[in-house]
Amino acid sequence: MQIIAVLIPVSLFLGGLGLAAFFWMVKAGQFDDPEGDANRILRTDYDDHPKE
């Protein structure tokens, strides 16, 4: 029963850390992709020689 007293705070800390990382990534624009891969594959104006 004593291990529960350790595991609950550890799991809450890790969950909060993951939530903070998620909000940081959203604020940094990691999930901004107005023309995603789903739309890009359907387009016909592609370049056979893309820039390196």
Helices and strands as residue ranges (DSSP letters): H 2-28, H 37-40
